[in-house]
Amino acid sequence: MRKIVKRIANVKSPSEIWLAGIRDYVMSVFRCGSDSIHGPGHWQRVEAFGLRIAESSGADLTVVRLFALLHDSCRLNDGDDLFHGPRAAEMLYRIVPSVFALDPNRLELLKQAVRYHTSGHTSPDPTIGTCWDADRLDIGRVGITPCAHYMSTVAGKDVAALADPPFLSAIK
C-alpha cells in the first residue's frame, strides 16, 4: 500500500503537465539564456511569491502561474527592453487561445498583467496586482530593495515594508 501511495504522490497533475509544456515552449523562444536574471530562476521565484500573495489577495492561481512563466519570455536582452511586456502579450494571442484554451476572462487578465508589468503602475485587480507584486518582490536579484509604494496588494506592501524580509530570503 505504501508503494502505491508513494507512486500516486509522484504523479503530476494535468495542470503540472500543462505548465511544463508552457515552460518548455517559453525556454524554446527565450533569447536571454537559462542563466539570465530574467530566466527560469526568476520565473520560479515570481511564481512562489505570487502563490504566497494569492493566499490573501484571492488572485486567480492559474493566471499567476502563467504570468510567472510568460511575463519576461519575449525579452531581447537583460538590459533595457521596455517593450518586452507588449511583445509577450502579443505572443499570447498566438499560443494561449489555440494551444492552451484559457477562458476569455482569464486570458484578458493574463494579457493585461503581462503587457503592463513594466509600467510602474499598481492595479486594484487582485490577480493583476498579485502578478506585478510577485515580479517586483524579486527585484532584489539585481541589488534593489523592493518598495511598498510600487506594490498593489496588502501582502506585497507588507513584505516590501519589512527591513529584513524572511519571506524574501525563504523564497530565494
N, C-alpha and C positions, 0 to 999 in steps of 0.2 A: 504494500500500500504506500509506503514512504517513497518508493521509487516512482510510482505513478504521480503522486503529488508533486514531487520534485520536477518531473518532466513537464507536467502541466504548468508549473510556475515558470519554466523556461520558454514556454511557447509565447511568441509575440502575438499581440492582438492585431486585428486588421488595421487599426489606426496606426500602430507602430510600423507595420509593413508599408502602409501608405506613406507615412512620413519618411521612412528610409528611402523609398523611391524618389520622393521630392528632394531629399538630401543628395542622393546620387545625381539627380539632374542638375541641381544647383552647383555641385562640385564640377560637373562637366562644362558649365558655362562661366564659372567664376574665374576671372582673369588674374587675380592677385596672388593665387597660390595658397596652399594649405597652411603655411606659416604666417600668413598675413594677419595684421592686427584687426582686420575686418573679416577674418576667415572662421573656420569651424570652431575654434576655441571661443571666439566672441559669440558666435551663434548659440553655443551651448550655454554660456553664461546668461545671455539675453533670455533664453528660454527658461532657465532656472529662476532668474529674477521675476520674469513675467508670471510664471506659475505661482510663485510665492506671493506676489502682489495681488494676483487674481483671487486668492483666498479671501481677501477682504473687499476687493473692488467689485467682484461679481462679473469680471470680464469673461468673454467667450474664450474658453481654453483652446479650441481649435484655431481660432484666428490668432491668438497669442503665439501658439507654437509655429504656425505658418509664417507669421511675421518674423520670428526669430531666424528662421531659415532663409527668408527671401529678401529682407529689407536691404541688405548690402550686396545682393547677388550680382548686380549689374555695375559694380564699381569698375572703373578703368584703372585705378591705382589706389594706393593707400594715402595719397595726399589729398589736396583739394579736388573734390569731384562733386560739386553741389547738385548735379543733375542725375546722380545715380538712383535716387528715390523715384523720380518720374520715369526713368528708364525701366526700373524694376516693376513699377505699377503697370506700364505698358506691356511688359512681358507676361503679366498675369492674364491679360486678355487672351494671350495665345495658349498658355498652359493650363490654367485652372478650369475654365468652363468645359473644355473638351476632355481633358485627361483626369482631372481631379473632382469634377462635379460638385463644387461647393455651391450651396444655395445662394441666390442673388443677394440677399441681405448681408450674409457673412462675407461674400466676395466684395461687396461695396465697402464694408468696414475695413477689410484687408487692404484694398486698393488705396483708401484714404490714409490708413496708417503708414503704408509703405511709401506712397507718393510724398507725403508731407513730413516725414520723420526728421528731416534736416532743417525744417523751417524755424525751429527755435520756439515755436508756439506751444501752448498747452491745450488740452482738449477736455471738455466736460463729459465726453462719451467715455464710459468706464473701460471699454475694450481698447479704443484708440489710446487713451491715456495710459493704460497699463503697458501697451506696446512701447510707447515712447519713453515712459519711465524706465522700463526694463533696459532699453538701449542706453539711455543716459546714465543709469547707475553703473554701467560698465566703462565709463569714461576714465576711470582710474587706471585702466590698462595703458594709457598714454600719459600718465602723470598728472591728470587733472582731477581735483576733488569734485564729486557730484554736488550740485547746488539745488537746494529745496525750491528756489524761485522758478526753476525750469521743470518742476515735476507737476503732473496733472492730478495724481491720486494722493489721498491722505497717506497711504503706506509708502509711496515714493518719497513724499516730503519728509515723513518720519525717518526713513532710512538715510536720506541725504543730509538731514539735520544732525545726525549723530556724529560726534567728534571722531570716534574710533568704531565705525560700524562693524560689529561682529557678523552681521548679516552679510556684508560685502565680502569679508575675508572667508567666511564659511562657504560661499558660492565659488570663489576663485580657487 
